[in-house]
């Protein structure tokens, strides 16, 4: 461990963070804009709690931060953080998490989980990808529309496939390597931005009723509370459309003649 990286360990001690990893999350937040006041955050593999501290600072008193780990997480004196001791694949743990998150879902799911290292690169990578997929399942279950997902994974042959899987559920995926990661580490963070929870898919064809016209002149259809904009459509029309683009809160479609 080079002296350049020791500074994060020392800084964590000085600033009262439970792990040097706190600075990785700070850097990821700075780069990708993860947290906002009042957010609900789920932290997977949260022990000893450095990421929980950073998340709690960022979301403020109106936010909710929930840490899950099979190891016990020592209580916090100065942060309103909920902790669950358990395996996130266990039904009891899932039920407790669901109750704490509430009906509105989470705004951010973060995971700094890593497997126990064997020193065999391909095996460590495979285990890392497996943990990342477990975290991804939690994100898909709990993230609301527009929410963000951060997961650590070791670089290797399955990284691209994992990134592609995540990209199908988010507007886009970024890859970041924080300065606070150790020089010798092969870790990278995949960040899924803006969860897509639309009831439609790109290129899907369907019949919709235009219920209003927007300020730009496009017809507006509603699907399960989700807005679809249709150009050259009038209120009261029922039209057949093809979905061309999906955003967190709405989609664009073209008329099929």
N, C-alpha and C positions, 0 to 999 in steps of 0.2 A: 504494500500500500504506500503510494508515493506521498510525499509531504504536501503536495498540492491538494490531495483529497483529505488529508488530516484536518484541514481547516474547517470542513463541514462538521466533522465530529466535535471539534472544539467549540464551534459556533453553536451547535445544538446544545451542548452543556451550558454555555454562557446564557443562551436565550431561553432555557427551560424546556426545550423540546425533548421528547423521549427517544428520538432517534434522528440520525443524520438524514434519514429518508425524508424528513419534513421539508428539506430544502429542494429535494427532487420535485415534490408536489408543488411547492411555491413556483418553481421554474416552469413546470407544466402549465400551471394556472396562468402565469404571465404570458406564456406563448399562445395558449389555446383558449383563454377566457372561459374557465370552467364554472366558477362560482358566482352567485349573486346573493344579495341580502334576502333572507327569508327562504332560501332554498332548502329542500330536503335532500340529504346526501346519505348514500349507503356506502360504507367502506368495508370491503371484504378482505379477510386476512389482516385485520386491523391492529393486532398486537405488535409492539407494545403501546402504540397509540400516537405516534408522531404525525401521521396523516390526519387522524381525528382532530388533533389540536389545530392544525392548519385549516381544515375544513370548518371547524367551529368558529375560528376567528373570522373567516370570510363570510359565512352566512349570517353571523350576528345572533342577537337574542331572539329574533323571530324565526330563526331557522331551526331545522332538526337534523342532527347528525347521529347516525346509527352505525355502530361498529360490530362486525361479526367475526369471531375467531374461535377455533376449538380450544385455544389457550385462554386463560382468564386474562382480562384486560383490567389493570388496576384502575380504580375509580378516579375521576377527575375532581379536583377541588374547585376549579375556576371555569369549567366549561360545562354547558348543558349537553352532555353526550349520553346517549343510550347505548348499552352494550349487550350483546347476546353471546353467551358461551355455547358454542355448538357447531356442528358441521353444516354448511349451507346446503348440502344435498339431503339432509335429514328432514323429514316432514314436520317434526315439532319445531325445528329451527325456522323452517319456511313459514309456518303459521305465525310464530312470534314476530317475524320480520314483516309479514303482511299486515298485522295489526298495528305495528309501530309506524309503518309507512303511511297507512290510511288510504282512503279511496282515490285521492288525487294523484297518487303515484309519486315517484322520486324525480328530482330534477337532474341528479348526477349519481352515477354508480362508478366507484373507483376500486381498483384492485391492485395491490402491490405483492400479491402472493407469489411465492417461488417454491419449487419442490425441494425436498432434501437432496443435496447435491451428491452425486456418485462420482463425479470426475469424468464420467464417460459422456462425451459431448452430445452424441445423438440421443442417448437415453434421457439426459437432463432436458434437452430441447423438447422431446416428445412429452415428457411429464409436464413441462411448462405450458405447452400448447393445450394439454388436457385441462389443466387448471384454468387457463384463459377461457376455454370453451364453457366451463362451469360458470365462470363469472359472467360470460356473455349471456348465458341462459337467464341468470338473475336479472341482468340489465334488460333483456327483452320482456321479462315478466313485469318489472316494476317501473321502468322509465315511462314517464308521460311524453306526450308529443313535444318534440323539440329538445328533449333531454340529451345529456352527454354521457359518454362512457369512456373510462380510461382503464387500460389493462397492461400489466407488464408481461412480456414474453421474451424468452431467449431466442436469439436469431438462429435460423436454421432452415431446413428444406421445407417445412410446413408453414412458414411465416406468411408467405404470399396467399396461400389458400385461406388461412385464418383471416387475414386482412380483407380478402374478397367476401367472406361470409359476413363479416361485420359491416362492410360497405353496403350490403343489400338492405340493411335495417336503418341506415343513417344517410344523411345527405352527402357526407363525404367522410373519409378516414385520413388522418394524418399520422405520420411516424415521427416520434421525437426521442432524442437521447439527451437527457438533462446533463449539464456540466457536473452535477453532484453525484452522478453515477461513477462508480470506481473505474479507473483506467482499464483494469483487467476484466471488467464485466462485459458479457455479450448481451446484456439486457437492452431492450428497446421498449418504448411505450406506444401502443396503438390507441389513438383517440378517435372515437366515433362521435361526430358532431351532428346534433339536431336529429333526434330520433324520428323516424317516419312511422306514423301509426295510422296511415290512411286506409280507409276501407276499399281502396282501389289500387291497381297496379298499372305501371306504364304499359301502353299498348292494349290495355283491356278495353273492350267495346261494350257499351251498355246504353240503355235508354234512360233518359233523365227528364224531369219536368223543370222548366225554368220558372223560378218563383220570384225573381226580381232582376233588375238590371243595375250593374255596378257603376261607379263614377266614371270609369273608363269606357263605358258603353257595352261591356261584355255581359251576357246573360249569366245569372247565378242559379246553380242547382245545389240542392242539399242532399247529402248522403250520410245518414247516421250522424247528423250534426256537422259533417265535414263539407266544406265549400268547394264546388267545382265551377271554374269560370269557362264559359262557352262563348266564343266570339259570334257576332251576327245572329244572336238569338233574342227573342222577345218574351216578355212575361206571359205565362200561360201556355207557351209552346211545350210540346213533348218531342224531344229530338234524340236521335241516335248519335253517340259521340265515341271518339277514341281518346283515351287519356294519353297526353303527350309529355307532361312534366308534373312532378310531385314535390311540394314543399311541406315543411312541418305542419302548417295550418290549412293549406289549400292545394288544389291541383288545377292544371290547365288541360283543356280538352279541345279537340277539333271536331267539327260536325262531319258526319259521314253521309254523303249524299246518296 
